[in-house]
Amino acid sequence: MSFISEIKEQLESGLTLKFISNIFTEINATKIKKIRASFEKNRRFYDEITYAYQSIKVIANKSGFTVRKGEIVDLETAKKTKISTLLLAITSNSHFYGALNLNVAKKVKEDWLNLDADKMVIGQTGIEYLNSFGLKGGFQEIRLQKDYPNRQEVSQLVEKTKSYDRVLVYFPSFVTLLTQKVGVLDITQTPASKGGIKALEEEKIVYIFEPELEKILVFFEKQIRSLLFVRSILESELSRTAARLLSMNNAQQRAEDLVKTKKRQLTQASRSVSNARLLETFSGISMWNNQ
């Protein structure tokens, strides 16, 4: 009987796990629909505003000037100075996202070894992984209250990037509900960006600027950096939610399998007890008849 009681307790635990995982699956499914709708709605805006910024940079370069650290400088002077680069990794505080944070940390480590740049890591898990890789002390650590930063934290983070000419952001990138990858986004849209400004240099772009091109360039330098950073954060949250949804769905399936197994074991154990009682009864009757 103690064996049957143990199976019943395990069955109750399985039913509880199934109930909880089902609730979290529904919550994450609702959340991912909301985030994805917001991301898809703004995707075209991000692409168009990025193209506009690249175009402005091309025109500014042709006019003989560019922007460095938020200030307008002569293009020839800028070419003689080294471009300051920041590698910024976005991870979460929680480990509950499969291999997402680990993949970001691995990609960042790989590029850090090949690029002369300052490093910054957002999120407790990324900090832990990179420390375990032997990079402790080689980067600035940023810990947020939650995985998704508020407006004030976003402003502070963008402010930290202001002194860099090039900022590469590493983040979990959403592909499908089942597939996530590591995204790398240059939020400063420097000429070194793959497929960036160089692809526009041969185009004939004719614009009339009001106010002056210099003021527009400085304005875009700050605003585009902020917009693209928010985009990477939004996509990171989308990717993490998808990973969490998949984890909850897998947990729900495992719970269902556990419930089925324990129900089958309980049925078998109950039959064994019933058979044992029948044998005892027949054995008792047989002994009584023999007496």
Residue pairs with C-beta under 8 A, 6 or more apart in sequence:
1 273
3 269
4 266
4 269
4 270
4 273
7 262
7 265
7 266
7 269
8 266
10 258
10 262
11 259
11 262
11 263
11 266
14 255
14 258
14 259
14 262
15 255
15 259
17 251
17 255
17 258
18 252
18 255
18 256
18 258
18 259
21 248
21 249
21 251
21 252
21 255
22 252
24 244
24 248
25 245
25 248
25 249
25 252
28 241
28 244
28 245
28 248
29 245
31 241
32 177
32 238
32 241
32 242
32 245
35 234
35 237
35 238
35 241
36 174
36 238
38 234
39 174
39 234
39 235
39 238
42 231
42 234
46 227
46 228
46 231
49 224
49 227
50 189
50 224
50 228
51 200
52 220
53 189
53 220
53 224
54 189
54 196
54 197
54 200
55 200
55 203
55 205
55 207
56 207
56 213
56 216
56 217
56 220
57 66
57 189
57 191
57 197
57 217
58 197
58 200
58 201
58 203
58 205
59 205
59 207
59 213
60 66
60 67
60 213
60 214
60 217
61 75
61 191
61 197
61 201
63 213
64 74
64 75
64 76
65 72
65 73
65 74
65 75
65 214
66 72
66 73
66 75
66 78
66 217
67 73
67 217
67 218
67 221
68 78
68 81
68 165
69 84
69 162
69 163
69 164
69 165
70 162
70 218
70 221
70 222
71 218
72 214
72 217
72 218
83 165
83 166
83 190
83 192
84 117
84 118
84 163
84 164
84 165
84 166
85 115
85 116
85 117
85 118
85 164
85 165
85 166
85 167
85 168
86 117
86 118
86 119
86 120
86 161
86 164
86 166
86 167
86 168
87 108
87 111
87 112
87 115
87 117
87 118
87 119
87 120
87 168
87 170
88 119
88 120
88 121
88 122
88 161
88 167
88 168
88 169
88 170
89 104
89 105
89 108
89 119
89 120
89 121
89 122
89 123
89 126
89 130
89 169
89 170
89 171
90 104
90 122
90 123
90 126
90 169
90 170
90 171
90 172
90 232
90 233
90 236
91 100
91 101
91 104
91 105
91 121
91 122
91 123
91 124
91 125
91 126
91 127
91 129
92 100
92 101
92 123
92 124
92 125
92 126
92 147
92 240
93 123
93 124
93 125
93 143
93 144
93 146
93 147
94 125
94 147
95 101
95 125
96 244
96 247
97 172
97 240
97 243
97 244
97 247
98 243
98 246
98 247
100 172
100 180
100 239
100 240
100 243
101 123
101 125
101 126
101 129
101 172
102 125
102 129
103 172
103 181
103 182
104 126
104 170
104 171
104 172
104 182
105 125
105 126
105 129
105 130
105 133
106 129
107 170
107 182
107 184
108 119
108 121
108 126
108 130
108 170
109 130
109 133
109 135
111 168
111 170
111 184
112 119
112 135
112 138
117 166
117 168
118 139
118 140
118 164
119 135
119 138
119 139
119 140
120 139
120 140
120 142
120 160
121 127
121 130
121 139
121 140
121 141
121 142
122 142
122 143
122 144
122 157
123 142
123 143
123 144
123 147
124 143
127 141
127 143
130 136
130 139
142 157
144 153
145 153
147 237
147 240
148 233
148 237
149 157
149 233
154 226
154 229
154 230
154 233
155 226
157 229
158 222
158 225
158 226
158 229
161 167
161 187
161 225
161 229
162 222
164 188
165 188
165 190
166 186
166 188
166 190
166 192
167 186
167 187
167 188
167 225
168 184
168 185
168 186
169 184
169 185
169 186
169 187
169 228
169 229
169 232
170 182
170 183
170 184
171 182
171 183
171 185
171 232
171 233
171 235
171 236
171 239
172 180
172 181
172 182
172 183
172 235
172 236
172 239
172 240
172 243
173 180
173 181
173 182
173 183
173 235
173 239
174 180
174 235
174 238
174 239
174 242
175 181
176 242
177 242
177 245
177 246
178 246
180 239
180 242
180 243
183 232
183 235
185 228
185 231
185 232
186 192
186 193
186 196
187 224
187 225
187 228
187 229
187 232
188 221
188 224
188 225
189 196
189 197
189 224
189 228
190 196
190 197
191 197
191 198
209 216
